[in-house]
């Protein structure tokens, strides 16, 4: 029973993160492109501040929850372990991409003056952030899929 709770927590955290990241990619940030540059900057600044208070803890929680899931998957056999390990590595890569790519852009976004930032500078900055965010979405969704496969393979072994 404890192993099922551990796996459930891991999958819920990963699914919520992947869903959030996909939703912000597919809907939120795309919708903001229709705004005038100063309003777009203000909106991204507000989102950045809010997400900065939530997402770091959430991302780390997913990774931390992968550790006991890996231990359980090891007992579930080689395929379960390999899928769970690959999923965990996707979340590690996502976190590295976030820290090295998105966070510096987020910091720059918070420094900008909405009224004084040239639209071209803003567009270049946001396009780079959007590309990095798309990579995160792919890593999160792939990681979730692999964790699910690891859970299924672990269960098949029992």
Secondary structure, DSSP 8 states (H G I E B T S, - for coil): -HHHHHHHHHHHHHHHHHHHHHHIIIIIHHHHTTS-HHHHHHHHHHHHHHHHTTHHHHHHHHHHHHHHHHHHHHHT-HHHHHHHHHHHHHHHHHHHHIIIIIHHHHHHHHH--TTTS-HHHHHHHHHHHHHHHHHHHHHHHHHHHHHHHHHHHHHHH-
